[in-house]
Amino acid sequence: MNPDARKMRRSFTLSPEAVRFISETRQRCGAKSESEALELLLREAMLEAKRQEIDAACKEYFDTASIEVLAEQREWAERTGPNMWRGIPG
């Protein structure tokens, strides 16, 4: 069994507002339990954190890339863009 696939029992103390939000999320998403709803919320938060990490890395790259490198990439994108999907079944 994949160790990442196992569930781990934990106990947390949450504010009434947080408990209400989890319960509302369970109903809205059709989750089978509040634990499943909480897991959905955490997964969404983790994905958002990863998106922000990727966005920050891209911003840093473009903020620090030389004008020459950016010009090369722009030229490549202009040449490749319209033809990028040619020959790939859609």
C-alpha positions as CSV (number, residue, x, y, z in Angstrom):
1,M,0.0,0.0,0.0
2,N,1.2,3.5,-0.9
3,P,2.0,5.3,2.4
4,D,0.7,8.5,0.9
5,A,-2.7,6.9,0.4
6,R,-3.2,6.0,4.1
7,K,-5.3,8.3,6.2
8,M,-4.0,9.5,9.6
9,R,-6.3,10.2,12.5
10,R,-5.8,13.6,14.1
11,S,-7.7,15.7,16.5
12,F,-8.0,19.5,16.2
13,T,-9.8,22.2,18.1
14,L,-11.5,24.7,15.8
15,S,-13.6,27.8,16.2
16,P,-17.3,27.5,15.7
17,E,-17.0,29.6,12.5
18,A,-14.5,27.1,11.1
19,V,-16.7,24.1,12.0
20,R,-19.6,25.8,10.3
21,F,-17.6,26.5,7.2
22,I,-16.5,22.9,7.0
23,S,-20.1,21.7,7.4
24,E,-21.3,24.1,4.7
25,T,-18.5,23.0,2.4
26,R,-19.5,19.3,3.0
27,Q,-23.1,20.1,2.0
28,R,-22.1,22.3,-1.0
29,C,-19.6,19.8,-2.4
30,G,-21.5,16.7,-1.5
31,A,-18.7,15.3,0.6
32,K,-19.6,12.2,2.6
33,S,-18.1,13.5,5.8
34,E,-16.7,16.7,7.4
35,S,-13.2,15.0,7.2
36,E,-13.6,14.7,3.4
37,A,-14.8,18.3,3.2
38,L,-11.8,19.5,5.3
39,E,-9.5,17.5,3.0
40,L,-11.0,19.1,-0.1
41,L,-10.5,22.6,1.5
42,L,-6.9,21.7,2.4
43,R,-6.2,20.3,-1.1
44,E,-7.5,23.5,-2.6
45,A,-5.3,25.6,-0.3
46,M,-2.2,23.5,-1.2
47,L,-2.9,23.9,-4.9
48,E,-3.3,27.6,-4.5
49,A,0.0,27.8,-2.5
50,K,1.7,25.9,-5.3
51,R,0.2,28.2,-8.0
52,Q,1.5,31.2,-6.1
53,E,5.0,29.6,-5.8
54,I,5.0,29.0,-9.6
55,D,3.8,32.5,-10.3
56,A,6.5,34.0,-8.0
57,A,9.2,31.9,-9.8
58,C,7.9,33.0,-13.2
59,K,7.9,36.6,-12.1
60,E,11.4,36.4,-10.7
61,Y,12.6,34.8,-13.9
62,F,11.1,37.4,-16.2
63,D,12.2,40.2,-13.8
64,T,15.8,39.0,-13.9
65,A,16.1,37.7,-17.5
66,S,18.2,39.7,-19.8
67,I,16.7,41.7,-22.6
68,E,18.4,39.4,-25.1
69,V,16.9,36.3,-23.6
70,L,13.4,37.8,-23.5
71,A,13.8,38.9,-27.1
72,E,14.8,35.4,-28.1
73,Q,11.8,33.9,-26.3
74,R,9.4,36.5,-27.8
75,E,10.8,35.7,-31.3
76,W,10.4,31.9,-30.7
77,A,6.8,32.4,-29.4
78,E,5.9,34.5,-32.4
79,R,7.3,31.9,-34.8
80,T,6.0,28.8,-32.9
81,G,2.7,30.1,-31.5
82,P,0.4,29.7,-34.5
83,N,2.1,26.4,-35.4
84,M,2.5,24.9,-32.0
85,W,-0.5,22.5,-32.2
86,R,-0.1,21.7,-35.9
87,G,0.0,17.9,-36.3
88,I,-1.4,17.2,-32.9
89,P,-4.8,15.5,-33.0
90,G,-7.4,17.6,-31.1
